[in-house]
Amino acid sequence: MYDFVIIGGGIIGMSTAMQLIDVYPDAR
């Protein structure tokens, strides 16, 4: 549903952040 859009610190934001970390481990 969301692509590279981290919303606040909700469950969606957390899951998106985890996916981004998996794809871009060097990103902060």
TORPAVO-605193 format. One record per residue: residue in three letters; x, y, z of N, C-alpha, C in turn. Coordinates in Angstrom, 2 decimals, always signed. Example, Ala and Ser with C-alpha at 12.3 -4.5 7.8 and 13.67 -1.06 7.14 Angstrom:
! TORPAVO-605193
{'ala' {+13.19 -5.69 +7.80} {+12.30 -4.50 +7.80} {+13.20 -3.30 +7.80}} {'ser' {+12.85 -2.25 +7.08} {+13.67 -1.06 +7.14} {+12.90 +0.03 +7.87}} 
This chain:
! TORPAVO-605193
{'met' {+0.84 -1.20 +0.00} {+0.00 +0.00 +0.00} {+0.87 +1.25 +0.00}} {'tyr' {+1.92 +1.26 +0.83} {+2.81 +2.41 +0.88} {+4.18 +2.02 +0.34}} {'asp' {+4.76 +2.87 -0.48} {+6.10 +2.62 -1.01} {+7.06 +3.71 -0.54}} {'phe' {+8.02 +3.34 +0.28} {+9.05 +4.28 +0.75} {+8.43 +5.50 +1.40}} {'val' {+7.31 +5.31 +2.10} {+6.69 +6.44 +2.81} {+6.51 +6.03 +4.26}} {'ile' {+7.38 +6.55 +5.12} {+7.30 +6.20 +6.54} {+6.39 +7.19 +7.24}} {'ile' {+5.29 +6.71 +7.79} {+4.31 +7.58 +8.44} {+4.46 +7.47 +9.95}} {'gly' {+4.90 +8.56 +10.57} {+5.02 +8.59 +12.03} {+5.81 +7.39 +12.55}} {'gly' {+5.36 +6.82 +13.66} {+6.04 +5.66 +14.24} {+5.06 +4.53 +14.44}} {'gly' {+4.06 +4.47 +13.56} {+3.04 +3.43 +13.68} {+3.55 +2.10 +13.17}} {'ile' {+2.69 +1.11 +13.14} {+3.07 -0.23 +12.68} {+3.50 -0.16 +11.22}} {'ile' {+2.76 +0.59 +10.42} {+3.12 +0.70 +8.99} {+4.49 +1.35 +8.85}} {'gly' {+4.73 +2.39 +9.64} {+6.02 +3.08 +9.58} {+7.15 +2.14 +9.99}} {'met' {+6.91 +1.36 +11.04} {+7.93 +0.43 +11.51} {+8.22 -0.63 +10.47}} {'ser' {+7.17 -1.23 +9.91} {+7.35 -2.29 +8.90} {+8.04 -1.72 +7.68}} {'thr' {+7.66 -0.49 +7.28} {+8.30 +0.13 +6.11} {+9.77 +0.39 +6.40}} {'ala' {+10.06 +0.87 +7.60} {+11.45 +1.14 +7.98} {+12.26 -0.16 +7.93}} {'met' {+11.69 -1.24 +8.43} {+12.39 -2.53 +8.42} {+12.68 -2.96 +7.00}} {'gln' {+11.71 -2.80 +6.10} {+11.92 -3.18 +4.70} {+13.01 -2.31 +4.08}} {'leu' {+12.99 -1.01 +4.37} {+14.00 -0.11 +3.82} {+15.38 -0.49 +4.33}} {'ile' {+15.46 -0.88 +5.61} {+16.75 -1.29 +6.18} {+17.24 -2.55 +5.48}} {'asp' {+16.32 -3.46 +5.15} {+16.72 -4.69 +4.45} {+17.22 -4.36 +3.05}} {'val' {+16.56 -3.40 +2.38} {+16.95 -3.06 +1.02} {+18.18 -2.15 +1.03}} {'tyr' {+18.18 -1.17 +1.93} {+19.31 -0.24 +2.00} {+19.92 -0.27 +3.41}} {'pro' {+20.78 -1.25 +3.68} {+21.36 -1.39 +5.02} {+22.27 -0.23 +5.38}} {'asp' {+22.78 +0.50 +4.37} {+23.68 +1.63 +4.64} {+22.91 +2.91 +4.92}} {'ala' {+21.63 +2.94 +4.59} {+20.83 +4.15 +4.80} {+20.51 +4.33 +6.28}} {'arg' {+20.30 +5.57 +6.69} {+19.96 +5.84 +8.09} {+18.61 +6.53 +8.16}} 
